[in-house]
Amino acid sequence: MTNQANGLAGAEALDLAGKHLVLGLSGGIACYKAAELCRALIKAGATVQVVMTEAAEQFITPVTMQALSGRPVYTSQWDSREPNSMAHINLSREADAILVAPMSADFMAKLLHGRADDLLSLMCLARPIDKVPLLVAPAMNREMYAHPATQRNFVQLEADGAKVLGVGNGFQACGETGDGRMLEPEQLLEDIIAFFAPKVLAGQRVLVTAGPTYEAIDPVRGITNLSSGKMGFAIARAAREAGAEVTLVAGPVSLPTPRGVTRIDVRSAQNMLEAVVEQAHDATVFIATAAVADWRPAAPSTQKLKKDGSGRAPQLGFTENADILATLAQSPRGKSGALFCVGFAAESHDLVANAQAKRLRKGVPLLVGNIGPATFGRDDNALLLVDAQGTQELPRASKRELARKLIADIARRTRTESQKT
């Protein structure tokens, strides 16, 4: 691993810096995932205090969780380490949040009825509701999950103020397949980071394009570019963290969909235009990060073009693709400011001049320039924000960190625009 990669990983490890979490384990085979989750939370900068029920100890030992968390594990409300014998009060008052993962069906029912016959349920009941949020990651058999009583409990638990993080679908330890699996540790980590992020785009609907487009020459060949989609996916994730409802229109890339983001996969520039126009009718922010092909073959061959031995290359005629960003910026909603449009520019030279000219040509209030060298495929970047007042540089950092800074800037700009109207 390079020094640069190490530095970026270190920067992202601060996602939960300063947060103190109580990680509660109730009984279930998914306790094995809690071990990996504990490590992930600590790598993200949090301190983690583990509290286990007696049932959880049947699946994983306190010794394991103590080794991973670096703190003594609590298993009893009668723990003699607390001089006042009030571990349920002391531990809950120190926490920024209590996360129960896994949460069994039995433990959820206990929470719903206010039962408090072990340390973890005592803590959940005794926590200051307005100061210490409760997050739960359910884990149970698919039939238990689907049972009407369980579904009623989920509804009531959220009505009581808890945040239910959802479940996964797949193979279960019992041998059955379906809903009820505890989410994977990396999914839970993403949800927890999003939970603590400032909701500067709450109530907004953000539309993002990402990745390259592919313009077919024949059934097996085409014209594309080296865009990885990483910047656009990072922006979609950051917008979701900021509280927005996010739709991501992605060209052909192999990247996992950010949690909580609706993804639409497309192939060509025309496909992308059609998807964007369809999704833009109630969007409030449009961020065009995709590297869209300017031209496409005018008449793609329906059969593979083969060499005929003459040494002559096929003659390809090209036609210009529609300008997706300009189309939305010049629409009635774009012109009125109801849709705040942001463009991206990847220039090989004269970045400021070319970016400013592109901003004016497209008719957008903000254009973001990639500061070279080429960033396709990299995990880091440096950005130049170009608007009518001039430029502002966002120094080189991970694309994830830059995405958060850009989203914060867009939130500030959209607030300013709404105040004007």
C-alpha positions as CSV (number, residue, x, y, z in Angstrom):
1,M,0.0,0.0,0.0
2,T,1.4,3.4,-0.9
3,N,1.9,6.2,1.6
4,Q,-0.7,8.2,-0.3
5,A,-3.2,5.4,0.2
6,N,-2.4,5.1,3.9
7,G,-2.9,8.8,4.3
8,L,-6.4,8.7,2.6
9,A,-7.4,5.7,4.8
10,G,-6.3,7.7,7.8
11,A,-8.4,10.6,6.8
12,E,-11.5,8.5,6.4
13,A,-10.9,6.9,9.8
14,L,-12.1,10.1,11.3
15,D,-15.7,9.6,10.2
16,L,-16.8,8.8,13.7
17,A,-14.1,10.7,15.6
18,G,-15.2,11.8,19.1
19,K,-18.3,9.5,19.1
20,H,-18.7,7.1,22.0
21,L,-21.0,4.2,21.1
22,V,-22.5,1.5,23.3
23,L,-22.6,-1.6,21.2
24,G,-25.3,-4.0,22.6
25,L,-25.4,-7.7,21.6
26,S,-28.5,-9.7,22.2
27,G,-28.8,-13.4,21.5
28,G,-28.3,-14.6,17.9
29,I,-25.9,-16.2,15.5
30,A,-25.3,-12.8,14.0
31,C,-23.2,-11.9,17.0
32,Y,-20.2,-13.0,14.9
33,K,-20.9,-10.0,12.7
34,A,-20.8,-7.7,15.8
35,A,-17.1,-8.5,16.1
36,E,-16.3,-7.2,12.7
37,L,-18.7,-4.2,13.2
38,C,-16.8,-3.3,16.5
39,R,-13.5,-3.2,14.6
40,A,-15.0,-1.1,11.8
41,L,-16.5,1.4,14.3
42,I,-13.1,1.8,16.0
43,K,-11.3,2.2,12.7
44,A,-13.8,4.9,11.9
45,G,-12.7,6.8,15.0
46,A,-15.3,5.8,17.6
47,T,-14.8,4.5,21.0
48,V,-17.0,1.4,21.6
49,Q,-18.3,0.1,24.9
50,V,-19.7,-3.4,24.5
51,V,-22.7,-4.6,26.6
52,M,-23.8,-8.3,26.1
53,T,-26.9,-10.2,27.2
54,E,-26.6,-13.6,28.7
55,A,-28.0,-15.0,25.5
56,A,-25.4,-13.2,23.4
57,E,-22.7,-15.0,25.5
58,Q,-23.9,-18.3,24.0
59,F,-22.7,-17.1,20.6
60,I,-19.5,-15.1,21.2
61,T,-17.4,-14.5,24.3
62,P,-16.9,-11.3,26.2
63,V,-13.2,-12.0,25.9
64,T,-13.4,-11.6,22.1
65,M,-15.4,-8.4,22.3
66,Q,-13.0,-7.0,24.9
67,A,-10.0,-7.7,22.7
68,L,-11.6,-6.0,19.8
69,S,-13.0,-3.0,21.6
70,G,-10.1,-2.5,23.9
71,R,-12.5,-1.9,26.8
72,P,-13.9,-4.2,29.5
73,V,-17.2,-5.8,28.4
74,Y,-20.3,-5.4,30.7
75,T,-22.7,-8.4,31.0
76,S,-24.5,-7.7,34.3
77,Q,-26.4,-4.9,36.0
78,W,-24.7,-6.0,39.2
79,D,-21.2,-5.4,37.9
80,S,-19.0,-4.5,40.8
81,R,-16.8,-2.2,38.8
82,E,-19.4,0.5,39.1
83,P,-19.1,1.9,42.7
84,N,-22.7,3.0,42.7
85,S,-24.0,-0.3,41.2
86,M,-25.7,1.7,38.5
87,A,-24.0,0.6,35.3
88,H,-27.2,1.2,33.3
89,I,-27.2,4.8,34.3
90,N,-23.4,5.5,34.0
91,L,-22.9,3.8,30.7
92,S,-26.0,5.3,29.0
93,R,-25.1,8.8,30.1
94,E,-21.7,8.5,28.5
95,A,-23.0,7.4,25.1
96,D,-23.6,9.4,21.9
97,A,-25.8,6.5,20.8
98,I,-26.7,3.0,21.8
99,L,-26.6,0.5,18.9
100,V,-28.1,-3.0,19.4
101,A,-26.6,-5.3,16.8
102,P,-27.9,-7.9,16.6
103,M,-31.3,-7.2,18.0
104,S,-33.3,-10.5,18.3
105,A,-37.1,-10.7,18.1
106,D,-37.2,-11.4,21.8
107,F,-35.1,-8.4,22.7
108,M,-37.2,-6.1,20.5
109,A,-40.4,-7.4,22.2
110,K,-38.7,-6.7,25.6
111,L,-38.0,-3.1,24.5
112,L,-41.6,-2.6,23.3
113,H,-43.0,-3.5,26.7
114,G,-40.4,-1.6,28.7
115,R,-39.1,-4.7,30.3
116,A,-35.7,-4.2,32.0
117,D,-34.4,-7.5,33.4
118,D,-30.8,-7.3,32.1
119,L,-28.2,-4.6,31.8
120,L,-28.8,-3.9,28.1
121,S,-32.5,-3.5,28.3
122,L,-32.1,-1.4,31.5
123,M,-29.8,0.9,29.5
124,C,-32.2,1.2,26.6
125,L,-35.0,2.1,29.0
126,A,-32.9,4.4,31.2
127,R,-31.2,6.4,28.5
128,P,-32.2,10.1,28.1
129,I,-34.4,9.7,24.9
130,D,-33.7,13.3,23.8
131,K,-29.9,12.9,24.1
132,V,-29.0,9.3,23.4
133,P,-30.5,7.8,20.3
134,L,-31.2,4.1,20.0
135,L,-30.3,2.4,16.8
136,V,-31.2,-1.3,16.2
137,A,-30.1,-3.8,13.7
138,P,-32.6,-6.7,13.6
139,A,-31.5,-10.3,13.1
140,M,-33.9,-13.3,13.0
141,N,-35.3,-16.1,11.0
142,R,-37.3,-15.1,7.9
143,E,-40.6,-16.4,9.4
144,M,-40.0,-14.6,12.7
145,Y,-39.2,-11.4,10.8
146,A,-42.4,-11.7,8.7
147,H,-44.7,-12.5,11.6
148,P,-47.4,-9.9,12.2
149,A,-46.4,-9.4,15.8
150,T,-42.8,-8.7,14.7
151,Q,-43.9,-6.2,12.1
152,R,-46.2,-4.4,14.6
153,N,-43.2,-4.2,16.9
154,F,-41.1,-2.6,14.3
155,V,-43.7,0.1,13.7
156,Q,-44.1,0.8,17.4
157,L,-40.4,0.8,18.1
158,E,-39.9,3.5,15.5
159,A,-42.9,5.4,16.9
160,D,-41.1,5.3,20.2
161,G,-38.1,7.0,18.7
162,A,-35.7,4.2,17.8
163,K,-34.0,4.1,14.5
164,V,-34.4,0.6,12.8
165,L,-31.6,0.1,10.4
166,G,-33.3,-2.6,8.3
167,V,-32.4,-6.2,7.4
168,G,-30.7,-8.0,4.7
169,N,-32.0,-10.8,2.5
170,G,-30.2,-14.1,1.9
171,F,-29.1,-17.4,3.3
172,Q,-29.7,-17.9,7.0
173,A,-28.0,-20.0,9.6
174,C,-31.1,-22.2,9.8
175,G,-30.7,-23.1,6.2
176,E,-33.6,-21.1,4.9
177,T,-33.3,-18.0,2.7
178,G,-35.2,-14.7,3.0
179,D,-35.4,-11.4,4.9
180,G,-34.2,-11.1,8.4
181,R,-30.4,-11.3,8.2
182,M,-28.5,-8.7,10.1
183,L,-27.0,-6.2,7.7
184,E,-23.3,-6.6,6.9
185,P,-20.9,-4.7,9.1
186,E,-19.9,-2.3,6.2
187,Q,-23.5,-1.5,5.6
188,L,-24.2,-0.8,9.2
189,L,-21.1,1.4,9.4
190,E,-22.3,3.4,6.4
191,D,-25.7,3.8,8.1
192,I,-24.2,4.9,11.4
193,I,-21.9,7.5,9.7
194,A,-24.9,8.8,7.8
195,F,-27.0,9.0,11.0
196,F,-24.5,11.4,12.6
197,A,-23.9,13.5,9.5
198,P,-25.4,17.0,9.5
199,K,-28.7,16.9,7.5
200,V,-27.9,20.0,5.5
201,L,-29.9,18.7,2.5
202,A,-32.9,17.4,4.4
203,G,-36.0,17.6,2.3
204,Q,-34.1,17.9,-1.0
205,R,-34.2,15.5,-3.9
206,V,-30.8,15.2,-5.5
207,L,-30.2,13.7,-8.9
208,V,-26.6,12.6,-9.8
209,T,-25.0,11.2,-12.9
210,A,-21.8,9.2,-12.7
211,G,-19.4,7.1,-14.8
212,P,-18.8,7.0,-18.5
213,T,-21.2,6.3,-21.3
214,Y,-20.7,3.7,-24.0
215,E,-21.6,4.4,-27.7
216,A,-21.9,1.3,-29.8
217,I,-19.9,0.9,-33.1
218,D,-21.2,-2.6,-33.6
219,P,-22.5,-5.4,-31.3
220,V,-19.1,-5.9,-29.6
221,R,-17.2,-2.7,-29.9
222,G,-17.9,0.8,-28.8
223,I,-16.5,4.2,-27.8
224,T,-16.2,5.0,-24.1
225,N,-13.7,6.7,-21.7
226,L,-11.8,5.9,-18.5
227,S,-14.2,7.5,-16.0
228,S,-14.5,5.2,-13.0
229,G,-17.6,6.8,-11.5
230,K,-16.0,7.1,-8.1
231,M,-16.5,10.8,-7.8
232,G,-20.2,10.6,-8.7
233,F,-20.8,7.7,-6.4
234,A,-19.0,9.5,-3.5
235,I,-21.3,12.6,-4.2
236,A,-24.4,10.4,-4.1
237,R,-23.3,8.9,-0.8
238,A,-22.5,12.3,0.7
239,A,-25.9,13.7,-0.4
240,R,-27.7,10.8,1.2
241,E,-25.6,11.3,4.4
242,A,-26.8,15.0,4.3
243,G,-30.4,13.9,4.4
244,A,-31.4,14.1,0.8
245,E,-33.4,11.6,-1.3
246,V,-30.9,10.6,-3.9
247,T,-31.2,9.1,-7.3
248,L,-28.0,8.0,-9.1
249,V,-28.0,7.5,-12.9
250,A,-24.9,5.4,-13.6
251,G,-23.1,4.5,-16.8
252,P,-21.3,1.2,-17.1
253,V,-19.2,0.9,-13.9
254,S,-18.6,-1.8,-11.4
255,L,-19.2,0.0,-8.1
256,P,-21.5,-0.9,-5.2
257,T,-24.5,1.3,-4.8
258,P,-24.3,3.6,-1.8
259,R,-26.7,2.7,1.0
260,G,-30.1,4.4,0.7
261,V,-29.5,5.6,-2.8
262,T,-31.8,4.7,-5.7
263,R,-29.6,3.6,-8.7
264,I,-30.6,3.5,-12.4
265,D,-28.1,1.8,-14.7
266,V,-27.8,3.1,-18.3
267,R,-25.4,2.5,-21.2
268,S,-25.4,5.3,-23.8
269,A,-25.6,9.1,-23.6
270,Q,-29.1,8.8,-25.0
271,N,-30.1,6.3,-22.3
272,M,-28.7,8.7,-19.7
273,L,-30.5,11.7,-21.1
274,E,-33.8,9.8,-21.1
275,A,-33.3,8.6,-17.5
276,V,-32.3,12.1,-16.2
277,V,-35.2,13.9,-17.9
278,E,-37.6,11.3,-16.4
279,Q,-36.2,11.7,-12.9
280,A,-35.7,15.5,-12.9
281,H,-39.3,16.6,-12.7
282,D,-39.3,16.8,-8.9
283,A,-35.5,17.0,-8.2
284,T,-34.2,20.1,-6.5
285,V,-30.5,19.6,-7.2
286,F,-28.8,18.1,-10.3
287,I,-25.1,17.2,-10.2
288,A,-23.7,16.0,-13.5
289,T,-20.5,14.2,-12.8
290,A,-20.8,11.7,-15.6
291,A,-18.2,11.8,-18.4
292,V,-20.8,11.8,-21.3
293,A,-19.6,11.1,-24.8
294,D,-19.9,14.2,-27.0
295,W,-20.4,12.1,-30.2
296,R,-21.8,8.7,-31.1
297,P,-21.5,6.6,-34.3
298,A,-24.3,7.8,-36.6
299,A,-25.1,4.3,-37.9
300,P,-23.9,1.5,-35.7
301,S,-23.5,-1.8,-37.5
302,T,-25.9,-4.5,-36.6
303,Q,-23.1,-7.1,-37.1
304,K,-19.5,-7.2,-36.0
305,L,-17.2,-5.2,-38.3
306,K,-14.5,-7.5,-39.6
307,K,-11.2,-6.9,-41.4
308,D,-11.4,-7.7,-45.1
309,G,-7.7,-7.9,-45.8
310,S,-7.7,-4.6,-47.8
311,G,-5.9,-2.7,-45.1
312,R,-8.7,-0.1,-45.1
313,A,-10.4,0.9,-41.8
314,P,-14.2,1.3,-41.8
315,Q,-15.4,4.8,-42.2
316,L,-17.4,5.9,-39.2
317,G,-19.7,8.8,-39.4
318,F,-20.5,10.6,-36.1
319,T,-23.4,12.6,-34.8
320,E,-23.4,14.9,-31.7
321,N,-25.0,13.7,-28.5
322,A,-27.5,15.9,-26.7
323,D,-26.0,18.0,-23.9
324,I,-27.6,16.6,-20.7
325,L,-26.5,19.3,-18.4
326,A,-27.5,22.1,-20.7
327,T,-30.8,20.4,-21.4
328,L,-31.7,20.5,-17.7
329,A,-30.1,23.9,-17.0
330,Q,-32.1,25.5,-19.8
331,S,-35.4,23.8,-18.9
332,P,-38.0,26.0,-17.2
333,R,-37.2,24.5,-13.8
334,G,-33.5,25.1,-14.4
335,K,-33.9,28.7,-15.5
336,S,-36.2,29.5,-12.6
337,G,-33.7,28.1,-10.0
338,A,-36.1,25.4,-8.9
339,L,-33.5,22.9,-10.1
340,F,-30.0,23.9,-9.0
341,C,-27.6,22.5,-11.7
342,V,-24.0,21.7,-11.1
343,G,-21.6,20.6,-13.8
344,F,-18.2,19.0,-13.9
345,A,-15.3,19.7,-16.2
346,A,-12.3,17.4,-16.9
347,E,-9.9,19.7,-18.8
348,S,-6.4,18.9,-20.2
349,H,-5.3,22.6,-20.1
350,D,-6.4,26.1,-19.2
351,L,-8.7,24.8,-16.5
352,V,-10.0,28.1,-15.2
353,A,-10.7,29.7,-18.6
354,N,-12.2,26.5,-20.0
355,A,-14.3,25.8,-16.9
356,Q,-15.7,29.4,-16.8
357,A,-16.5,29.3,-20.5
358,K,-18.2,25.9,-20.0
359,R,-20.2,27.3,-17.1
360,L,-21.5,30.2,-19.1
361,R,-22.2,28.0,-22.2
362,K,-24.2,25.5,-20.1
363,G,-26.0,28.1,-18.1
364,V,-25.2,26.7,-14.7
365,P,-24.5,28.6,-11.4
366,L,-21.7,26.3,-10.4
367,L,-19.1,24.3,-12.4
368,V,-16.6,22.0,-10.7
369,G,-13.2,21.5,-12.4
370,N,-11.0,18.5,-11.8
371,I,-7.5,19.8,-11.0
372,G,-4.9,17.6,-12.9
373,P,-3.3,15.3,-13.3
374,A,-6.0,13.0,-14.6
375,T,-8.0,11.5,-11.8
376,F,-9.9,8.7,-13.6
377,G,-9.8,5.7,-11.4
378,R,-8.0,7.3,-8.5
379,D,-9.4,7.5,-5.0
380,D,-8.3,11.1,-4.5
381,N,-8.7,14.4,-6.4
382,A,-8.5,18.1,-6.1
383,L,-11.4,20.3,-7.2
384,L,-11.9,23.9,-8.4
385,L,-15.3,25.5,-7.8
386,V,-16.1,28.0,-10.5
387,D,-19.0,30.4,-10.3
388,A,-19.9,34.0,-11.3
389,Q,-17.8,35.4,-8.4
390,G,-14.6,33.5,-9.3
391,T,-13.0,30.3,-8.1
392,Q,-12.4,28.4,-5.0
393,E,-10.0,25.4,-4.7
394,L,-10.8,22.3,-2.6
395,P,-7.3,20.8,-2.0
396,R,-6.4,17.3,-2.8
397,A,-8.2,14.8,-0.5
398,S,-10.1,11.5,-0.9
399,K,-13.0,11.8,-3.2
400,R,-15.3,10.9,-0.3
401,E,-14.1,13.9,1.7
402,L,-14.3,16.2,-1.3
403,A,-17.8,15.0,-2.0
404,R,-18.9,16.0,1.5
405,K,-17.3,19.4,1.1
406,L,-19.0,19.9,-2.2
407,I,-22.4,18.8,-0.8
408,A,-22.0,21.3,2.1
409,D,-21.2,24.1,-0.4
410,I,-24.2,23.2,-2.6
411,A,-26.4,23.2,0.5
412,R,-25.2,26.7,1.4
413,R,-25.8,27.9,-2.1
414,T,-29.3,26.4,-2.3
415,R,-30.2,27.9,1.0
416,T,-29.0,31.3,-0.2
417,E,-31.1,31.0,-3.4
418,S,-34.2,30.0,-1.5
419,Q,-33.8,33.0,0.8
420,K,-33.7,35.2,-2.3
421,T,-37.1,33.9,-3.4
